[in-house]
């Protein structure tokens, strides 16, 4: 027990709990009170929801979230993960309660009488919870956050299955206890994903700290394009109602992409150095990622997946797992921020760059260095450099490598070499400006090596 306490910041966890408890009851209670002062609080429900059964016993899994909430803080192994987890909980509470105040909704069905053991928990719940505070469901948002938190401590398959079932039971119970309408569930899940995305538990910079408003005109144009798309999808969702409300998902996805172009940059896609995206970003950006994959297929379906630029170095689109196997399992270098590398590919590296923008020279230097490192460690294997289409980002990276490490004598010659291999490449003048500093490294005399 002494060793356990020494390894974990339990005092800091207790301080966070002392802060979080009053914060929840104060903000949640205020939002409830605020809704009671409104003359007319609307409701948003589907007709089929009247067929959802009322199961009083599901109040037990509903209430277990309180136990898991409090316990979670004391499981942190470091101050870093504790603070990130606590910030997720704070963010979910403040954002949800702000939504409850700005557009209050109420639950439109009256709950039937309850007796027996569940009655005590229902009465305790009604003591501070009114039929307001609906969308986004804070209960669902917290369930998503806690699920992501607890799964890092669980390794056995059976235990993970128990965790998944528990999380599902908590989420389903908001319907079967007649606490929430369906619309509250996906909006609450989106809020939970947003909190996980904002505050990654890994030792990487959190998203609020990476925000830097760009001065790049091209990025602002693209951000405006995606923002308009988000607004159109949201308008269609609100106008159509019903099933059309799912269009709010691509609206949120495009809005996040717009924010990435404005300030978060490529880090907003949360692609790691192996070309795999964080799970929260994958789900939030799923509609955009699907559209990007379809677009890449339409542009490149009649082209070879890759072409050889120089012996041992290929350039092309992001391969499928089958294309990677057919190519002899080359080492991959991706410049794509929005599309993942195929699963099960070892030795893949990623230097994520925003699509349709020109990165600074330092990023191309990094890409060229990664390509060189892959070639040195390839043991005779081919290196495949790719992006979504293989037309700009990856082409520029190969040109940068040829200019710095390869046989090309100049950047212009490097571009000619790449263009002969893949005539479809698209490099605007700004790309050439970013590539201009690349020159071959001076030869090191043998006695200095």
Legacy VTK file of the C-alpha trace (Angstrom):
# vtk DataFile Version 3.0
C-alpha trace
ASCII
DATASET POLYDATA
POINTS 449 float
0.000 0.000 0.000
2.847 2.372 0.863
4.521 1.671 -2.480
1.239 2.299 -4.310
0.808 5.689 -2.627
4.413 6.621 -3.325
4.049 5.894 -7.032
0.890 7.909 -7.600
0.109 11.600 -7.041
-2.768 10.797 -4.688
-2.677 14.169 -2.905
-3.002 15.964 -6.218
-5.798 13.574 -7.173
-7.629 14.423 -3.935
-7.224 18.135 -4.688
-8.650 17.657 -8.166
-11.616 15.747 -6.732
-12.269 18.522 -4.216
-12.315 20.970 -7.136
-14.303 18.857 -9.599
-17.126 17.878 -7.244
-18.300 21.420 -6.409
-17.663 22.512 -10.013
-20.036 19.846 -11.312
-22.833 20.498 -8.821
-22.528 24.293 -9.131
-22.536 24.465 -12.939
-24.991 21.605 -13.462
-27.322 22.984 -10.811
-27.167 26.490 -12.214
-28.034 25.218 -15.695
-31.008 23.347 -14.220
-32.193 26.449 -12.382
-31.737 28.597 -15.474
-33.967 26.280 -17.517
-36.725 26.487 -14.893
-36.821 30.286 -15.326
-37.515 30.037 -19.069
-41.125 30.437 -20.167
-40.815 27.767 -22.829
-38.118 25.084 -22.908
-38.389 22.997 -26.089
-37.828 19.285 -26.496
-36.205 17.338 -29.322
-37.359 13.719 -29.582
-38.212 11.126 -32.209
-41.561 9.391 -32.211
-39.919 5.961 -31.994
-38.443 6.874 -28.617
-41.845 6.284 -27.040
-41.255 2.598 -27.716
-38.049 2.544 -25.620
-38.835 0.452 -22.512
-38.506 1.900 -19.045
-36.284 -0.461 -17.037
-35.919 0.810 -13.477
-33.052 -1.593 -12.679
-30.813 0.183 -15.200
-30.512 3.051 -12.713
-27.754 0.932 -11.112
-25.340 1.069 -14.093
-26.458 4.686 -14.575
-25.215 5.587 -11.084
-21.962 3.607 -11.298
-20.449 6.388 -13.356
-20.145 8.420 -10.136
-17.951 5.736 -8.556
-15.776 5.347 -11.629
-15.504 9.128 -11.931
-14.134 9.587 -8.401
-11.919 6.496 -8.500
-10.366 7.411 -11.852
-8.399 10.316 -10.410
-6.571 8.089 -7.936
-5.400 5.654 -10.620
-3.141 8.173 -12.367
0.484 7.083 -12.509
1.867 10.583 -13.055
0.949 14.221 -12.582
0.892 14.646 -16.350
-1.778 12.024 -17.024
-3.743 13.085 -13.941
-3.865 16.713 -15.038
-4.814 15.814 -18.618
-7.583 13.501 -17.411
-8.888 16.120 -14.986
-8.832 18.771 -17.721
-10.945 16.471 -19.883
-13.510 16.261 -17.075
-13.451 20.034 -16.525
-13.832 20.738 -20.247
-16.762 18.337 -20.604
-18.543 19.902 -17.631
-18.065 23.505 -18.714
-18.912 22.939 -22.386
-21.997 20.832 -21.621
-23.357 23.271 -19.039
-22.727 26.184 -21.402
-24.829 24.372 -24.004
-27.566 23.732 -21.425
-27.716 27.475 -20.716
-27.515 28.654 -24.330
-30.147 26.266 -25.714
-31.954 24.470 -22.883
-33.992 21.364 -23.699
-36.230 19.232 -21.527
-37.130 15.550 -21.406
-40.699 15.278 -22.642
-41.790 11.944 -21.112
-42.822 11.644 -17.496
-41.147 8.805 -15.611
-43.446 6.083 -14.215
-43.540 5.435 -10.438
-40.669 3.321 -9.152
-40.563 1.130 -6.081
-38.159 -1.327 -4.524
-34.359 -0.925 -4.522
-34.187 1.329 -7.635
-36.549 3.842 -5.987
-33.833 5.070 -3.623
-31.475 5.897 -6.481
-34.207 7.546 -8.552
-35.184 9.711 -5.579
-31.553 10.667 -4.974
-31.197 11.585 -8.632
-34.341 13.727 -8.631
-33.005 15.558 -5.607
-30.596 17.559 -7.812
-31.516 16.644 -11.398
-34.488 18.161 -13.198
-35.795 17.092 -16.642
-33.447 19.591 -18.306
-29.703 19.537 -19.146
-30.233 17.334 -22.170
-28.004 17.879 -25.211
-25.148 17.194 -25.220
-25.528 14.527 -22.551
-22.835 15.129 -19.954
-23.392 11.560 -18.795
-22.392 10.242 -22.227
-19.440 12.629 -22.545
-18.083 11.491 -19.188
-18.629 7.831 -20.125
-16.487 8.308 -23.250
-13.749 10.024 -21.236
-13.782 7.408 -18.485
-13.803 4.533 -21.004
-10.677 5.942 -22.633
-9.092 6.437 -19.210
-9.733 2.962 -17.800
-8.733 1.032 -20.902
-5.100 2.103 -20.460
-4.969 0.085 -17.223
-6.619 -3.057 -18.603
-4.725 -5.656 -20.618
-6.563 -9.037 -20.405
-9.092 -9.530 -23.181
-11.856 -10.593 -20.789
-11.335 -7.484 -18.654
-11.496 -5.243 -21.704
-14.729 -6.935 -22.701
-16.140 -6.167 -19.254
-15.097 -2.527 -19.667
-16.800 -2.281 -23.047
-19.999 -3.844 -21.708
-19.958 -1.526 -18.697
-19.506 1.543 -20.895
-22.325 0.403 -23.178
-24.616 -0.229 -20.208
-23.978 3.257 -18.838
-24.693 4.845 -22.218
-27.813 2.755 -22.857
-29.153 3.472 -19.374
-29.733 7.127 -20.207
-32.531 5.911 -22.502
-33.921 3.051 -20.423
-34.168 5.223 -17.287
-35.951 7.884 -19.359
-33.382 10.513 -18.486
-32.439 11.550 -22.032
-33.733 11.626 -25.572
-31.706 10.004 -28.334
-30.317 13.281 -29.715
-28.433 13.742 -26.442
-26.366 10.580 -26.996
-24.440 11.359 -30.232
-23.980 14.991 -29.183
-22.649 13.834 -25.805
-20.342 11.329 -27.505
-19.035 14.104 -29.758
-18.294 16.228 -26.703
-16.426 13.330 -25.099
-14.377 12.813 -28.258
-13.588 16.524 -28.350
-12.254 16.394 -24.775
-10.117 13.328 -25.518
-8.763 15.068 -28.615
-8.062 18.347 -26.800
-6.145 16.753 -23.932
-4.170 13.685 -25.115
-2.788 11.566 -22.287
0.461 10.960 -24.158
3.375 13.287 -23.511
2.633 15.499 -26.477
1.618 19.118 -26.590
-2.093 19.565 -25.870
-4.223 21.043 -28.614
-4.884 24.402 -26.910
-1.134 25.002 -26.778
-0.519 24.253 -30.477
-3.015 26.895 -31.632
-1.241 29.466 -33.782
-3.283 31.583 -36.193
-1.730 31.250 -39.613
-0.771 34.096 -41.919
-0.814 31.823 -44.956
-3.472 33.137 -47.348
-3.895 29.720 -48.971
-4.667 28.125 -45.611
-7.289 30.798 -44.895
-8.907 30.165 -48.279
-9.090 26.441 -47.611
-10.385 27.064 -44.099
-13.137 29.220 -45.573
-14.022 26.481 -48.041
-14.352 23.895 -45.282
-16.233 26.321 -43.022
-18.802 26.940 -45.759
-19.163 23.189 -46.212
-19.690 22.769 -42.466
-22.355 25.493 -42.464
-24.193 23.890 -45.401
-24.227 20.469 -43.766
-25.432 21.960 -40.486
-28.184 23.898 -42.258
-29.298 20.737 -44.058
-29.317 18.826 -40.766
-31.436 21.416 -38.975
-33.778 21.973 -41.909
-34.311 18.282 -42.658
-34.594 17.062 -39.064
-35.095 13.375 -38.352
-32.464 11.196 -39.991
-30.985 14.307 -41.631
-29.704 15.359 -38.207
-26.834 12.917 -38.757
-25.502 15.475 -41.240
-24.352 17.399 -38.181
-21.522 14.853 -37.964
-19.887 15.853 -41.285
-20.626 19.465 -40.310
-18.587 19.046 -37.119
-15.897 17.162 -39.044
-15.490 19.928 -41.629
-15.541 22.578 -38.919
-12.611 20.844 -37.214
-10.727 20.660 -40.519
-11.293 24.396 -40.964
-9.845 25.008 -37.495
-6.845 22.862 -38.393
-6.128 25.067 -41.381
-6.628 28.264 -39.381
-4.608 27.469 -36.301
-4.051 23.866 -35.199
-2.117 22.897 -38.307
-1.280 19.303 -39.173
-1.179 18.465 -35.456
-4.932 18.861 -35.374
-5.210 15.546 -37.227
-3.178 13.891 -34.443
-1.202 11.656 -36.786
1.697 10.005 -34.991
5.161 9.307 -36.356
4.034 5.888 -37.599
1.174 7.271 -39.656
-1.625 6.242 -37.280
-4.250 8.725 -36.124
-5.530 9.048 -32.557
-8.859 7.280 -32.087
-10.786 10.423 -31.096
-9.564 12.280 -34.179
-10.438 9.264 -36.346
-14.048 9.316 -35.187
-14.528 13.079 -35.266
-12.967 13.351 -38.717
-14.478 10.141 -40.117
-16.803 11.847 -42.661
-13.985 14.062 -43.935
-11.545 11.153 -44.046
-14.031 9.085 -46.048
-14.456 11.918 -48.547
-10.672 12.372 -48.770
-10.172 8.648 -49.451
-12.844 8.653 -52.168
-11.303 11.761 -53.729
-7.857 10.140 -53.758
-9.273 7.024 -55.405
-11.068 9.041 -58.093
-7.918 10.970 -58.974
-5.521 8.013 -58.998
-7.634 4.960 -59.912
-6.184 4.812 -63.448
-2.599 5.452 -62.354
-0.055 2.995 -60.972
0.023 3.019 -57.174
3.688 4.061 -57.308
6.511 4.641 -59.752
10.257 4.264 -59.390
12.076 7.595 -59.331
15.587 6.250 -58.758
16.615 2.697 -57.866
15.257 1.831 -54.438
12.967 4.882 -54.170
9.336 4.959 -55.266
6.768 7.766 -55.300
3.009 7.335 -55.241
-0.272 7.500 -53.435
-0.959 6.077 -49.991
-1.067 2.323 -50.610
-3.593 -0.198 -49.422
-2.275 -3.158 -47.479
-2.637 -5.333 -50.594
-0.670 -2.832 -52.725
2.025 -2.692 -50.065
2.348 -6.481 -50.100
2.379 -6.579 -53.912
5.197 -4.012 -53.971
7.403 -6.290 -51.860
6.656 -4.738 -48.465
8.668 -1.532 -48.931
9.403 0.900 -46.129
6.820 3.668 -46.219
7.253 7.391 -45.675
3.976 9.313 -45.576
3.490 13.057 -45.868
-0.271 12.733 -45.359
-1.899 14.317 -42.293
-5.475 13.230 -43.016
-5.202 9.569 -44.110
-3.620 6.793 -42.085
-1.046 4.266 -43.172
-2.538 0.778 -43.625
-2.569 -1.282 -40.438
0.049 -3.969 -39.940
2.838 -2.179 -41.828
6.132 -2.130 -39.892
8.794 0.560 -40.213
6.365 3.186 -41.529
7.177 6.822 -40.821
5.028 9.908 -41.192
5.848 13.606 -41.471
2.289 14.980 -41.625
1.686 18.015 -43.841
-1.587 19.818 -44.550
-3.069 19.053 -47.954
-2.933 21.732 -50.685
-0.588 23.949 -48.679
3.123 24.641 -48.955
5.047 23.741 -45.806
8.074 25.689 -44.566
11.481 24.513 -45.679
12.208 23.038 -42.259
9.386 20.514 -42.673
10.711 19.436 -46.054
14.152 19.101 -44.485
12.606 16.806 -41.900
10.892 14.779 -44.636
14.133 14.438 -46.611
15.984 13.320 -43.469
13.311 10.679 -42.740
13.546 9.354 -46.306
17.325 9.151 -45.986
17.021 7.363 -42.664
14.600 4.849 -44.160
16.959 4.178 -47.065
19.932 3.642 -44.778
17.967 1.192 -42.647
16.196 -0.504 -45.524
18.675 -3.416 -45.877
18.079 -3.462 -49.600
14.326 -2.877 -49.377
12.612 -0.198 -51.427
11.378 3.027 -49.845
7.901 4.197 -50.934
7.181 7.903 -50.376
3.489 8.729 -50.479
0.677 11.151 -49.691
-3.020 11.063 -50.587
-2.457 11.346 -54.349
1.307 11.343 -54.767
1.143 14.612 -56.690
2.459 17.373 -54.403
3.512 16.690 -50.803
5.284 13.412 -51.469
6.696 14.697 -54.756
8.186 17.719 -52.990
9.665 15.464 -50.304
11.336 13.272 -52.937
12.668 16.361 -54.720
14.022 17.610 -51.391
15.744 14.265 -50.808
17.189 14.179 -54.336
18.467 17.715 -53.934
20.079 17.066 -50.550
21.085 13.387 -50.519
20.488 11.985 -53.993
22.275 12.015 -57.314
20.589 15.212 -58.596
22.914 18.172 -58.960
20.227 20.794 -58.327
16.611 21.160 -57.286
15.629 21.788 -60.913
17.275 18.543 -61.991
15.595 16.756 -59.092
12.201 18.051 -60.191
12.870 16.914 -63.753
13.751 13.444 -62.483
10.537 13.202 -60.481
8.386 14.638 -63.268
9.710 12.108 -65.781
8.728 9.303 -63.435
5.352 10.797 -62.461
4.217 13.472 -64.942
1.062 14.196 -62.921
2.907 15.990 -60.106
1.621 19.483 -59.278
4.058 22.009 -57.807
3.127 25.674 -57.676
5.708 28.434 -57.548
5.514 28.560 -53.764
6.702 24.961 -53.596
9.835 25.869 -55.546
10.535 28.698 -53.129
10.311 26.267 -50.222
12.564 23.791 -52.070
15.164 26.315 -53.209
17.483 25.990 -50.162
18.059 22.286 -50.864
21.545 21.643 -52.174
23.681 18.532 -52.101
25.623 18.115 -48.869
29.374 18.685 -49.322
31.478 15.584 -49.651
33.328 14.698 -46.467
36.988 13.811 -47.060
37.759 10.180 -46.216
40.178 11.108 -43.400
37.416 13.223 -41.732
34.794 10.486 -41.789
LINES 1 450
449 0 1 2 3 4 5 6 7 8 9 10 11 12 13 14 15 16 17 18 19 20 21 22 23 24 25 26 27 28 29 30 31 32 33 34 35 36 37 38 39 40 41 42 43 44 45 46 47 48 49 50 51 52 53 54 55 56 57 58 59 60 61 62 63 64 65 66 67 68 69 70 71 72 73 74 75 76 77 78 79 80 81 82 83 84 85 86 87 88 89 90 91 92 93 94 95 96 97 98 99 100 101 102 103 104 105 106 107 108 109 110 111 112 113 114 115 116 117 118 119 120 121 122 123 124 125 126 127 128 129 130 131 132 133 134 135 136 137 138 139 140 141 142 143 144 145 146 147 148 149 150 151 152 153 154 155 156 157 158 159 160 161 162 163 164 165 166 167 168 169 170 171 172 173 174 175 176 177 178 179 180 181 182 183 184 185 186 187 188 189 190 191 192 193 194 195 196 197 198 199 200 201 202 203 204 205 206 207 208 209 210 211 212 213 214 215 216 217 218 219 220 221 222 223 224 225 226 227 228 229 230 231 232 233 234 235 236 237 238 239 240 241 242 243 244 245 246 247 248 249 250 251 252 253 254 255 256 257 258 259 260 261 262 263 264 265 266 267 268 269 270 271 272 273 274 275 276 277 278 279 280 281 282 283 284 285 286 287 288 289 290 291 292 293 294 295 296 297 298 299 300 301 302 303 304 305 306 307 308 309 310 311 312 313 314 315 316 317 318 319 320 321 322 323 324 325 326 327 328 329 330 331 332 333 334 335 336 337 338 339 340 341 342 343 344 345 346 347 348 349 350 351 352 353 354 355 356 357 358 359 360 361 362 363 364 365 366 367 368 369 370 371 372 373 374 375 376 377 378 379 380 381 382 383 384 385 386 387 388 389 390 391 392 393 394 395 396 397 398 399 400 401 402 403 404 405 406 407 408 409 410 411 412 413 414 415 416 417 418 419 420 421 422 423 424 425 426 427 428 429 430 431 432 433 434 435 436 437 438 439 440 441 442 443 444 445 446 447 448
